Amino acid sequence: MAIVGAARWEDLALIFVGKGLRKFPIEYFESGALDRARAWLLAP
């Protein structure tokens, strides 16, 4: 799961989605990094 948003929301967003408790990877990307988030999702 890739989440894109303002840096100030990173900690709360990752707690909300349960990063570290899920069986799949979750990463947070700052606003404006949509291309990086998509590339991360599509990486093998």
mmCIF file as Biopython writes it, N, C-alpha, C and O atoms, coordinates in Angstrom:
data_model
#
loop_
_atom_site.group_PDB
_atom_site.id
_atom_site.type_symbol
_atom_site.label_atom_id
_atom_site.label_alt_id
_atom_site.label_comp_id
_atom_site.label_asym_id
_atom_site.label_entity_id
_atom_site.label_seq_id
_atom_site.pdbx_PDB_ins_code
_atom_site.Cartn_x
_atom_site.Cartn_y
_atom_site.Cartn_z
_atom_site.occupancy
_atom_site.B_iso_or_equiv
_atom_site.auth_seq_id
_atom_site.auth_asym_id
_atom_site.pdbx_PDB_model_num
ATOM 1   N N  . MET A ? 1  ? 0.859  -1.160 0.000   1.0 0.0 1  A 1 
ATOM 2   C CA . MET A ? 1  ? 0.000  0.000  0.000   1.0 0.0 1  A 1 
ATOM 3   C C  . MET A ? 1  ? 0.906  1.223  0.000   1.0 0.0 1  A 1 
ATOM 4   O O  . MET A ? 1  ? 1.845  1.307  0.792   1.0 0.0 1  A 1 
ATOM 5   N N  . ALA A ? 2  ? 0.632  2.139  -0.860  1.0 0.0 2  A 1 
ATOM 6   C CA . ALA A ? 2  ? 1.350  3.408  -0.897  1.0 0.0 2  A 1 
ATOM 7   C C  . ALA A ? 2  ? 0.384  4.515  -0.491  1.0 0.0 2  A 1 
ATOM 8   O O  . ALA A ? 2  ? -0.732 4.603  -1.003  1.0 0.0 2  A 1 
ATOM 9   N N  . ILE A ? 3  ? 0.825  5.343  0.421   1.0 0.0 3  A 1 
ATOM 10  C CA . ILE A ? 3  ? 0.027  6.475  0.881   1.0 0.0 3  A 1 
ATOM 11  C C  . ILE A ? 3  ? 0.788  7.735  0.522   1.0 0.0 3  A 1 
ATOM 12  O O  . ILE A ? 3  ? 1.987  7.836  0.781   1.0 0.0 3  A 1 
ATOM 13  N N  . VAL A ? 4  ? 0.104  8.688  -0.069  1.0 0.0 4  A 1 
ATOM 14  C CA . VAL A ? 4  ? 0.722  9.956  -0.442  1.0 0.0 4  A 1 
ATOM 15  C C  . VAL A ? 4  ? -0.005 11.070 0.288   1.0 0.0 4  A 1 
ATOM 16  O O  . VAL A ? 4  ? -1.231 11.161 0.232   1.0 0.0 4  A 1 
ATOM 17  N N  . GLY A ? 5  ? 0.753  11.919 0.974   1.0 0.0 5  A 1 
ATOM 18  C CA . GLY A ? 5  ? 0.135  13.017 1.703   1.0 0.0 5  A 1 
ATOM 19  C C  . GLY A ? 5  ? 1.164  13.949 2.309   1.0 0.0 5  A 1 
ATOM 20  O O  . GLY A ? 5  ? 2.368  13.798 2.103   1.0 0.0 5  A 1 
ATOM 21  N N  . ALA A ? 6  ? 0.667  14.907 3.056   1.0 0.0 6  A 1 
ATOM 22  C CA . ALA A ? 6  ? 1.528  15.882 3.715   1.0 0.0 6  A 1 
ATOM 23  C C  . ALA A ? 6  ? 2.383  15.191 4.776   1.0 0.0 6  A 1 
ATOM 24  O O  . ALA A ? 6  ? 1.930  14.262 5.445   1.0 0.0 6  A 1 
ATOM 25  N N  . ALA A ? 7  ? 3.612  15.651 4.920   1.0 0.0 7  A 1 
ATOM 26  C CA . ALA A ? 7  ? 4.555  15.049 5.860   1.0 0.0 7  A 1 
ATOM 27  C C  . ALA A ? 7  ? 3.998  15.024 7.280   1.0 0.0 7  A 1 
ATOM 28  O O  . ALA A ? 7  ? 4.272  14.091 8.035   1.0 0.0 7  A 1 
ATOM 29  N N  . ARG A ? 8  ? 3.232  16.023 7.644   1.0 0.0 8  A 1 
ATOM 30  C CA . ARG A ? 8  ? 2.729  16.106 9.021   1.0 0.0 8  A 1 
ATOM 31  C C  . ARG A ? 8  ? 1.760  14.974 9.366   1.0 0.0 8  A 1 
ATOM 32  O O  . ARG A ? 8  ? 1.511  14.730 10.547  1.0 0.0 8  A 1 
ATOM 33  N N  . TRP A ? 9  ? 1.206  14.276 8.370   1.0 0.0 9  A 1 
ATOM 34  C CA . TRP A ? 9  ? 0.246  13.207 8.604   1.0 0.0 9  A 1 
ATOM 35  C C  . TRP A ? 9  ? 0.863  11.818 8.561   1.0 0.0 9  A 1 
ATOM 36  O O  . TRP A ? 9  ? 0.172  10.824 8.786   1.0 0.0 9  A 1 
ATOM 37  N N  . GLU A ? 10 ? 2.142  11.741 8.278   1.0 0.0 10 A 1 
ATOM 38  C CA . GLU A ? 10 ? 2.773  10.435 8.078   1.0 0.0 10 A 1 
ATOM 39  C C  . GLU A ? 10 ? 2.587  9.499  9.278   1.0 0.0 10 A 1 
ATOM 40  O O  . GLU A ? 10 ? 2.103  8.380  9.111   1.0 0.0 10 A 1 
ATOM 41  N N  . ASP A ? 11 ? 2.956  9.930  10.456  1.0 0.0 11 A 1 
ATOM 42  C CA . ASP A ? 11 ? 2.859  9.057  11.628  1.0 0.0 11 A 1 
ATOM 43  C C  . ASP A ? 11 ? 1.432  8.590  11.869  1.0 0.0 11 A 1 
ATOM 44  O O  . ASP A ? 11 ? 1.196  7.403  12.097  1.0 0.0 11 A 1 
ATOM 45  N N  . LEU A ? 12 ? 0.488  9.507  11.823  1.0 0.0 12 A 1 
ATOM 46  C CA . LEU A ? 12 ? -0.907 9.141  12.065  1.0 0.0 12 A 1 
ATOM 47  C C  . LEU A ? 12 ? -1.448 8.197  10.987  1.0 0.0 12 A 1 
ATOM 48  O O  . LEU A ? 12 ? -2.175 7.250  11.286  1.0 0.0 12 A 1 
ATOM 49  N N  . ALA A ? 13 ? -1.089 8.465  9.750   1.0 0.0 13 A 1 
ATOM 50  C CA . ALA A ? 13 ? -1.568 7.613  8.657   1.0 0.0 13 A 1 
ATOM 51  C C  . ALA A ? 13 ? -1.022 6.196  8.794   1.0 0.0 13 A 1 
ATOM 52  O O  . ALA A ? 13 ? -1.751 5.227  8.581   1.0 0.0 13 A 1 
ATOM 53  N N  . LEU A ? 14 ? 0.249  6.070  9.146   1.0 0.0 14 A 1 
ATOM 54  C CA . LEU A ? 14 ? 0.844  4.746  9.262   1.0 0.0 14 A 1 
ATOM 55  C C  . LEU A ? 14 ? 0.292  3.989  10.469  1.0 0.0 14 A 1 
ATOM 56  O O  . LEU A ? 14 ? 0.157  2.767  10.421  1.0 0.0 14 A 1 
ATOM 57  N N  . ILE A ? 15 ? -0.022 4.690  11.530  1.0 0.0 15 A 1 
ATOM 58  C CA . ILE A ? 15 ? -0.679 4.054  12.669  1.0 0.0 15 A 1 
ATOM 59  C C  . ILE A ? 15 ? -2.079 3.601  12.263  1.0 0.0 15 A 1 
ATOM 60  O O  . ILE A ? 15 ? -2.489 2.484  12.579  1.0 0.0 15 A 1 
ATOM 61  N N  . PHE A ? 16 ? -2.806 4.463  11.568  1.0 0.0 16 A 1 
ATOM 62  C CA . PHE A ? 16 ? -4.173 4.159  11.153  1.0 0.0 16 A 1 
ATOM 63  C C  . PHE A ? 16 ? -4.243 2.893  10.303  1.0 0.0 16 A 1 
ATOM 64  O O  . PHE A ? 16 ? -5.137 2.067  10.489  1.0 0.0 16 A 1 
ATOM 65  N N  . VAL A ? 17 ? -3.303 2.741  9.373   1.0 0.0 17 A 1 
ATOM 66  C CA . VAL A ? 17 ? -3.342 1.572  8.483   1.0 0.0 17 A 1 
ATOM 67  C C  . VAL A ? 17 ? -2.637 0.354  9.078   1.0 0.0 17 A 1 
ATOM 68  O O  . VAL A ? 17 ? -2.670 -0.727 8.489   1.0 0.0 17 A 1 
ATOM 69  N N  . GLY A ? 18 ? -2.008 0.515  10.225  1.0 0.0 18 A 1 
ATOM 70  C CA . GLY A ? 18 ? -1.375 -0.615 10.901  1.0 0.0 18 A 1 
ATOM 71  C C  . GLY A ? 18 ? -0.092 -1.082 10.262  1.0 0.0 18 A 1 
ATOM 72  O O  . GLY A ? 18 ? 0.134  -2.286 10.141  1.0 0.0 18 A 1 
ATOM 73  N N  . LYS A ? 19 ? 0.757  -0.156 9.848   1.0 0.0 19 A 1 
ATOM 74  C CA . LYS A ? 19 ? 2.037  -0.555 9.255   1.0 0.0 19 A 1 
ATOM 75  C C  . LYS A ? 19 ? 2.799  -1.413 10.260  1.0 0.0 19 A 1 
ATOM 76  O O  . LYS A ? 19 ? 2.898  -1.066 11.437  1.0 0.0 19 A 1 
ATOM 77  N N  . GLY A ? 20 ? 3.326  -2.515 9.793   1.0 0.0 20 A 1 
ATOM 78  C CA . GLY A ? 20 ? 4.031  -3.446 10.651  1.0 0.0 20 A 1 
ATOM 79  C C  . GLY A ? 20 ? 3.138  -4.559 11.182  1.0 0.0 20 A 1 
ATOM 80  O O  . GLY A ? 20 ? 3.630  -5.582 11.657  1.0 0.0 20 A 1 
ATOM 81  N N  . LEU A ? 21 ? 1.854  -4.363 11.103  1.0 0.0 21 A 1 
ATOM 82  C CA . LEU A ? 21 ? 0.899  -5.374 11.554  1.0 0.0 21 A 1 
ATOM 83  C C  . LEU A ? 21 ? 0.235  -6.088 10.388  1.0 0.0 21 A 1 
ATOM 84  O O  . LEU A ? 21 ? -0.411 -7.120 10.572  1.0 0.0 21 A 1 
ATOM 85  N N  . ARG A ? 22 ? 0.390  -5.548 9.204   1.0 0.0 22 A 1 
ATOM 86  C CA . ARG A ? 22 ? -0.227 -6.115 7.996   1.0 0.0 22 A 1 
ATOM 87  C C  . ARG A ? 22 ? 0.735  -7.090 7.336   1.0 0.0 22 A 1 
ATOM 88  O O  . ARG A ? 22 ? 1.941  -7.045 7.577   1.0 0.0 22 A 1 
ATOM 89  N N  . LYS A ? 23 ? 0.196  -7.969 6.505   1.0 0.0 23 A 1 
ATOM 90  C CA . LYS A ? 23 ? 1.010  -8.954 5.798   1.0 0.0 23 A 1 
ATOM 91  C C  . LYS A ? 23 ? 1.526  -8.430 4.460   1.0 0.0 23 A 1 
ATOM 92  O O  . LYS A ? 23 ? 2.053  -9.190 3.648   1.0 0.0 23 A 1 
ATOM 93  N N  . PHE A ? 24 ? 1.372  -7.140 4.241   1.0 0.0 24 A 1 
ATOM 94  C CA . PHE A ? 24 ? 1.842  -6.536 3.001   1.0 0.0 24 A 1 
ATOM 95  C C  . PHE A ? 24 ? 2.577  -5.241 3.343   1.0 0.0 24 A 1 
ATOM 96  O O  . PHE A ? 24 ? 2.325  -4.639 4.387   1.0 0.0 24 A 1 
ATOM 97  N N  . PRO A ? 25 ? 3.484  -4.815 2.466   1.0 0.0 25 A 1 
ATOM 98  C CA . PRO A ? 25 ? 4.263  -3.598 2.745   1.0 0.0 25 A 1 
ATOM 99  C C  . PRO A ? 25 ? 3.416  -2.326 2.609   1.0 0.0 25 A 1 
ATOM 100 O O  . PRO A ? 25 ? 2.523  -2.236 1.765   1.0 0.0 25 A 1 
ATOM 101 N N  . ILE A ? 26 ? 3.721  -1.368 3.451   1.0 0.0 26 A 1 
ATOM 102 C CA . ILE A ? 26 ? 3.047  -0.071 3.434   1.0 0.0 26 A 1 
ATOM 103 C C  . ILE A ? 26 ? 4.128  1.003  3.507   1.0 0.0 26 A 1 
ATOM 104 O O  . ILE A ? 26 ? 4.996  0.959  4.379   1.0 0.0 26 A 1 
ATOM 105 N N  . GLU A ? 27 ? 4.073  1.950  2.605   1.0 0.0 27 A 1 
ATOM 106 C CA . GLU A ? 27 ? 5.032  3.060  2.604   1.0 0.0 27 A 1 
ATOM 107 C C  . GLU A ? 27 ? 4.291  4.376  2.463   1.0 0.0 27 A 1 
ATOM 108 O O  . GLU A ? 27 ? 3.224  4.443  1.852   1.0 0.0 27 A 1 
ATOM 109 N N  . TYR A ? 28 ? 4.867  5.415  3.032   1.0 0.0 28 A 1 
ATOM 110 C CA . TYR A ? 28 ? 4.296  6.758  2.982   1.0 0.0 28 A 1 
ATOM 111 C C  . TYR A ? 28 ? 5.198  7.638  2.134   1.0 0.0 28 A 1 
ATOM 112 O O  . TYR A ? 28 ? 6.419  7.620  2.289   1.0 0.0 28 A 1 
ATOM 113 N N  . PHE A ? 29 ? 4.600  8.397  1.248   1.0 0.0 29 A 1 
ATOM 114 C CA . PHE A ? 29 ? 5.332  9.310  0.378   1.0 0.0 29 A 1 
ATOM 115 C C  . PHE A ? 29 ? 4.757  10.708 0.557   1.0 0.0 29 A 1 
ATOM 116 O O  . PHE A ? 29 ? 3.543  10.886 0.655   1.0 0.0 29 A 1 
ATOM 117 N N  . GLU A ? 30 ? 5.639  11.689 0.598   1.0 0.0 30 A 1 
ATOM 118 C CA . GLU A ? 30 ? 5.181  13.066 0.774   1.0 0.0 30 A 1 
ATOM 119 C C  . GLU A ? 30 ? 4.459  13.569 -0.466  1.0 0.0 30 A 1 
ATOM 120 O O  . GLU A ? 30 ? 4.671  13.074 -1.574  1.0 0.0 30 A 1 
ATOM 121 N N  . SER A ? 31 ? 3.609  14.554 -0.259  1.0 0.0 31 A 1 
ATOM 122 C CA . SER A ? 31 ? 2.882  15.180 -1.369  1.0 0.0 31 A 1 
ATOM 123 C C  . SER A ? 31 ? 3.861  15.546 -2.471  1.0 0.0 31 A 1 
ATOM 124 O O  . SER A ? 31 ? 4.961  16.029 -2.204  1.0 0.0 31 A 1 
ATOM 125 N N  . GLY A ? 32 ? 3.463  15.320 -3.679  1.0 0.0 32 A 1 
ATOM 126 C CA . GLY A ? 32 ? 4.325  15.624 -4.816  1.0 0.0 32 A 1 
ATOM 127 C C  . GLY A ? 32 ? 5.158  14.430 -5.250  1.0 0.0 32 A 1 
ATOM 128 O O  . GLY A ? 32 ? 5.853  14.500 -6.263  1.0 0.0 32 A 1 
ATOM 129 N N  . ALA A ? 33 ? 5.102  13.334 -4.501  1.0 0.0 33 A 1 
ATOM 130 C CA . ALA A ? 33 ? 5.897  12.151 -4.831  1.0 0.0 33 A 1 
ATOM 131 C C  . ALA A ? 33 ? 5.022  11.033 -5.391  1.0 0.0 33 A 1 
ATOM 132 O O  . ALA A ? 33 ? 5.316  9.852  -5.204  1.0 0.0 33 A 1 
ATOM 133 N N  . LEU A ? 34 ? 3.962  11.408 -6.067  1.0 0.0 34 A 1 
ATOM 134 C CA . LEU A ? 34 ? 3.048  10.412 -6.615  1.0 0.0 34 A 1 
ATOM 135 C C  . LEU A ? 34 ? 3.752  9.465  -7.586  1.0 0.0 34 A 1 
ATOM 136 O O  . LEU A ? 34 ? 3.479  8.264  -7.588  1.0 0.0 34 A 1 
ATOM 137 N N  . ASP A ? 35 ? 4.648  9.993  -8.404  1.0 0.0 35 A 1 
ATOM 138 C CA . ASP A ? 35 ? 5.384  9.142  -9.344  1.0 0.0 35 A 1 
ATOM 139 C C  . ASP A ? 35 ? 6.255  8.129  -8.609  1.0 0.0 35 A 1 
ATOM 140 O O  . ASP A ? 35 ? 6.334  6.970  -9.016  1.0 0.0 35 A 1 
ATOM 141 N N  . ARG A ? 36 ? 6.907  8.553  -7.534  1.0 0.0 36 A 1 
ATOM 142 C CA . ARG A ? 36 ? 7.727  7.639  -6.730  1.0 0.0 36 A 1 
ATOM 143 C C  . ARG A ? 36 ? 6.862  6.565  -6.083  1.0 0.0 36 A 1 
ATOM 144 O O  . ARG A ? 36 ? 7.253  5.399  -6.019  1.0 0.0 36 A 1 
ATOM 145 N N  . ALA A ? 37 ? 5.685  6.961  -5.606  1.0 0.0 37 A 1 
ATOM 146 C CA . ALA A ? 37 ? 4.771  6.004  -4.985  1.0 0.0 37 A 1 
ATOM 147 C C  . ALA A ? 37 ? 4.319  4.965  -6.009  1.0 0.0 37 A 1 
ATOM 148 O O  . ALA A ? 37 ? 4.286  3.773  -5.704  1.0 0.0 37 A 1 
ATOM 149 N N  . ARG A ? 38 ? 3.979  5.394  -7.189  1.0 0.0 38 A 1 
ATOM 150 C CA . ARG A ? 38 ? 3.560  4.456  -8.240  1.0 0.0 38 A 1 
ATOM 151 C C  . ARG A ? 38 ? 4.690  3.522  -8.612  1.0 0.0 38 A 1 
ATOM 152 O O  . ARG A ? 38 ? 4.476  2.322  -8.786  1.0 0.0 38 A 1 
ATOM 153 N N  . ALA A ? 39 ? 5.911  4.069  -8.737  1.0 0.0 39 A 1 
ATOM 154 C CA . ALA A ? 39 ? 7.066  3.242  -9.075  1.0 0.0 39 A 1 
ATOM 155 C C  . ALA A ? 39 ? 7.308  2.211  -7.974  1.0 0.0 39 A 1 
ATOM 156 O O  . ALA A ? 39 ? 7.637  1.064  -8.276  1.0 0.0 39 A 1 
ATOM 157 N N  . TRP A ? 40 ? 7.153  2.586  -6.726  1.0 0.0 40 A 1 
ATOM 158 C CA . TRP A ? 40 ? 7.337  1.670  -5.602  1.0 0.0 40 A 1 
ATOM 159 C C  . TRP A ? 40 ? 6.301  0.546  -5.667  1.0 0.0 40 A 1 
ATOM 160 O O  . TRP A ? 40 ? 6.628  -0.620 -5.443  1.0 0.0 40 A 1 
ATOM 161 N N  . LEU A ? 41 ? 5.065  0.899  -5.971  1.0 0.0 41 A 1 
ATOM 162 C CA . LEU A ? 41 ? 4.011  -0.109 -6.072  1.0 0.0 41 A 1 
ATOM 163 C C  . LEU A ? 41 ? 4.271  -1.108 -7.190  1.0 0.0 41 A 1 
ATOM 164 O O  . LEU A ? 41 ? 3.965  -2.293 -7.056  1.0 0.0 41 A 1 
ATOM 165 N N  . LEU A ? 42 ? 4.830  -0.635 -8.281  1.0 0.0 42 A 1 
ATOM 166 C CA . LEU A ? 42 ? 5.050  -1.489 -9.451  1.0 0.0 42 A 1 
ATOM 167 C C  . LEU A ? 42 ? 6.374  -2.238 -9.427  1.0 0.0 42 A 1 
ATOM 168 O O  . LEU A ? 42 ? 6.615  -3.093 -10.278 1.0 0.0 42 A 1 
ATOM 169 N N  . ALA A ? 43 ? 7.233  -1.929 -8.466  1.0 0.0 43 A 1 
ATOM 170 C CA . ALA A ? 43 ? 8.548  -2.587 -8.377  1.0 0.0 43 A 1 
ATOM 171 C C  . ALA A ? 43 ? 8.360  -4.063 -8.034  1.0 0.0 43 A 1 
ATOM 172 O O  . ALA A ? 43 ? 7.472  -4.421 -7.260  1.0 0.0 43 A 1 
ATOM 173 N N  . PRO A ? 44 ? 9.201  -4.913 -8.616  1.0 0.0 44 A 1 
ATOM 174 C CA . PRO A ? 44 ? 9.077  -6.367 -8.357  1.0 0.0 44 A 1 
ATOM 175 C C  . PRO A ? 44 ? 9.388  -6.746 -6.926  1.0 0.0 44 A 1 
ATOM 176 O O  . PRO A ? 44 ? 9.324  -7.923 -6.571  1.0 0.0 44 A 1 
#
